Amino acid sequence: MAIETSQRRTVLLASLRDEIRRLERRPDRRAGVLPCGLAGVDEALPSGGFPRGTLSELRGGPASGKTAVALALVAALGREELAACVDGAGELYPPAAAALGVDLARFLLVRPGDARSPGERAGVDLLWAAEALLASGAFGAVIIDVALPPGLRGADGLLRRLQTAAERGGTIGLWLSAPGSSVRVPSGIRLDISGCDGRVVASREGRPARPSLALRGAGAGDAA
């Protein structure tokens, strides 16, 4: 079983490396912050944007707008920058992402072989994929939407590796989570995201909530 798992990860990571090389050569390491363009979200961040080289957490329930915030950040990347999404649930709808300004030609979507029942093994494989993407330096931002089963052995170590990978690659890592999740992500920034009358409201621990303008694009108001 261990040999099978190791072989599967090797194939997955080799495939990702091939895709990265196909899309673009590795650029210089990035630094600084990047605003997502949503005033209420950017104002809730310490320096007016998401820091590069850091894993940030967007926490919100269904239809909270956390996915829409992550896609707004992807849309705000430079024209030559790549982005990726590790979509554990297989629910991200590419046309809706395009409606929010995401260039799908520069957007890599990674999903499990069977999104309907990813299970513990697939969840770990997706974290390995996320680590490779974050550390590669080829992506300006990587969205990670993976629900890990409670009590997953070694989860803390795997999640710490994601933060280290983001630092190494100079990548903006965005971890999407739900309220009450038992998984504690070692993120530098945590934002609580909620939806109100078609607007996205963002708040950081110890600070008042900041409403943003309604997101434009197909399905944006109901985005997860």
Summary of the structure (lengths in Angstrom):
residues: 224
radius of gyration: 16.4
end to end distance: 35.3
largest distance: 50.9
contacts: 743
relative contact order: 0.23
helix: 37%
strand: 22%
